[in-house]
């Protein structure tokens, strides 16, 4: 976790992108204060094809109505399976490798 936070802060400075600094700030919070988001909330607040990031855990309550890419610190097993049916569940590390500029990424929580 500390390594990820350091990487996010470094990338935020290097690429001059605020989203990675905001994610690092969220991940620094105590575990009990981190976000937990259900699939029904993600589905309700996103559009098809979007890329979103959850600085916390994605839980499986509800269904994902459309395909999208979801990056998070942690997923419940069931949530990961539901997301991978239509879209793609990935780690925050994978997302920063694929999209270092953070273009088109939204924070959900």
Sine and cosine of phi, psi and omega as CSV:
sin_phi,cos_phi,sin_psi,cos_psi,sin_omega,cos_omega
0.00,0.00,-0.72,0.70,0.00,-1.00
-0.88,0.48,-0.63,0.78,0.02,-1.00
-0.90,0.43,-0.67,0.74,0.03,-1.00
-0.89,0.46,-0.71,0.71,0.01,-1.00
-0.88,0.48,-0.69,0.73,0.04,-1.00
-0.89,0.46,-0.67,0.74,0.03,-1.00
-0.89,0.46,-0.66,0.75,0.02,-1.00
-0.90,0.45,-0.70,0.72,0.01,-1.00
-0.90,0.43,-0.66,0.75,0.03,-1.00
-0.89,0.45,-0.72,0.70,0.00,-1.00
-0.91,0.42,-0.61,0.79,0.02,-1.00
-0.87,0.49,-0.65,0.76,0.01,-1.00
-0.95,0.32,-0.72,0.70,-0.05,-1.00
-0.90,0.44,-0.73,0.69,-0.07,-1.00
-1.00,-0.02,-0.10,0.99,-0.05,-1.00
0.83,0.55,0.77,0.63,-0.03,-1.00
-0.83,-0.55,0.86,-0.51,-0.04,-1.00
-0.95,0.31,-0.45,0.90,-0.09,-1.00
-0.86,0.51,-0.62,0.79,-0.03,-1.00
-0.94,0.34,-0.56,0.83,0.07,-1.00
-0.92,0.39,-0.65,0.76,0.02,-1.00
-0.90,0.44,-0.64,0.77,0.03,-1.00
-0.91,0.41,-0.68,0.73,0.03,-1.00
-0.87,0.50,-0.68,0.73,0.03,-1.00
-0.87,0.49,-0.68,0.74,0.00,-1.00
-0.91,0.41,-0.64,0.77,-0.03,-1.00
-0.95,0.31,-0.37,0.93,0.03,-1.00
-0.96,0.27,-0.28,0.96,-0.01,-1.00
-0.91,0.41,0.38,-0.92,0.07,-1.00
-0.86,0.50,0.45,-0.89,-0.05,-1.00
-0.79,0.61,-0.69,0.73,-0.04,-1.00
-0.93,0.36,-0.26,0.97,0.01,-1.00
-0.99,-0.14,-0.10,0.99,-0.01,-1.00
-0.96,0.29,0.40,-0.92,-0.05,-1.00
-0.95,0.30,0.60,-0.80,0.17,-0.99
-0.79,-0.62,0.83,-0.55,-0.11,-0.99
-0.81,-0.59,0.75,-0.66,0.07,-1.00
-1.00,0.07,0.40,-0.92,0.00,-1.00
-0.87,0.49,-0.56,0.83,0.00,-1.00
-0.88,0.47,-0.61,0.79,0.04,-1.00
-0.93,0.36,-0.66,0.75,0.04,-1.00
-0.87,0.49,-0.73,0.68,-0.03,-1.00
-0.88,0.48,-0.65,0.76,-0.04,-1.00
-0.93,0.36,-0.51,0.86,-0.13,-0.99
-0.95,-0.31,0.25,0.97,0.00,-1.00
-0.75,-0.66,0.22,-0.98,0.07,-1.00
-0.88,-0.47,0.33,-0.95,-0.01,-1.00
-0.84,0.54,0.71,-0.71,0.09,-1.00
1.00,0.07,-0.03,1.00,-0.01,-1.00
-0.96,0.29,0.32,-0.95,0.15,-0.99
-0.90,-0.43,0.83,-0.56,-0.01,-1.00
-0.81,-0.59,0.34,-0.94,0.03,-1.00
-0.74,-0.67,0.68,-0.73,0.04,-1.00
-0.88,-0.47,0.93,-0.37,0.02,-1.00
-0.99,0.17,0.89,0.45,-0.05,-1.00
0.08,-1.00,-0.68,-0.74,-0.09,-1.00
-0.90,-0.44,0.64,-0.77,0.09,-1.00
-0.99,-0.17,0.79,-0.61,-0.01,-1.00
-0.95,-0.30,0.30,-0.95,-0.22,-0.98
-1.00,-0.03,0.02,1.00,-0.05,-1.00
-0.90,0.43,0.81,-0.59,0.00,-1.00
0.99,-0.11,-0.05,-1.00,0.00,-1.00
-0.83,-0.56,0.46,-0.89,0.08,-1.00
-1.00,-0.03,0.89,-0.45,-0.12,-0.99
-0.99,0.17,-0.31,0.95,-0.07,-1.00
-0.54,-0.84,0.19,-0.98,-0.03,-1.00
-1.00,0.09,0.67,-0.74,0.10,-1.00
-0.31,-0.95,0.19,-0.98,0.02,-1.00
-0.97,-0.23,0.80,-0.61,-0.03,-1.00
-0.86,-0.51,0.84,-0.54,0.10,-1.00
-0.92,-0.38,0.66,-0.75,-0.01,-1.00
-0.44,-0.90,0.25,-0.97,0.07,-1.00
-0.93,0.36,-0.63,0.78,-0.06,-1.00
-0.49,-0.87,0.49,-0.87,0.05,-1.00
-0.76,-0.65,0.56,-0.83,0.24,-0.97
-0.96,0.29,0.44,-0.90,-0.03,-1.00
-0.85,0.52,-0.69,0.73,-0.03,-1.00
-0.91,0.42,-0.65,0.76,0.02,-1.00
-0.88,0.47,-0.68,0.73,0.01,-1.00
-0.87,0.49,-0.69,0.72,0.01,-1.00
-0.89,0.45,-0.70,0.71,0.00,-1.00
-0.89,0.45,-0.66,0.75,0.00,-1.00
-0.91,0.41,-0.69,0.73,-0.06,-1.00
-0.94,0.34,-0.21,0.98,0.09,-1.00
-0.90,0.43,-0.69,0.72,-0.07,-1.00
-0.94,-0.35,-0.53,0.85,-0.11,-0.99
-0.77,-0.63,-0.67,-0.75,-0.03,-1.00
-0.59,-0.81,0.79,-0.61,0.11,-0.99
-0.98,-0.18,0.76,-0.64,-0.01,-1.00
-0.59,-0.80,0.22,-0.98,0.03,-1.00
-0.99,0.13,0.27,-0.96,0.05,-1.00
-0.90,0.43,-0.60,0.80,0.03,-1.00
-0.86,0.51,-0.68,0.73,0.02,-1.00
-0.90,0.44,-0.64,0.77,-0.01,-1.00
-0.90,0.43,-0.67,0.74,-0.02,-1.00
-0.94,0.34,-0.45,0.89,0.10,-1.00
-0.94,0.34,-0.66,0.75,-0.03,-1.00
-0.97,0.24,-0.54,0.84,-0.12,-0.99
-0.66,-0.75,0.94,0.34,-0.06,-1.00
-0.89,0.46,-0.42,0.91,0.02,-1.00
-0.99,0.17,-0.25,0.97,0.00,-1.00
0.94,0.35,0.38,0.93,-0.05,-1.00
-0.94,0.35,0.79,-0.61,0.06,-1.00
0.97,0.24,0.23,0.97,-0.01,-1.00
-0.99,-0.15,0.75,-0.67,0.04,-1.00
-0.91,-0.41,0.57,-0.82,0.08,-1.00
-1.00,-0.05,0.77,-0.64,0.05,-1.00
-0.88,-0.47,0.67,-0.75,0.04,-1.00
0.10,-0.99,0.00,0.00,0.00,0.00
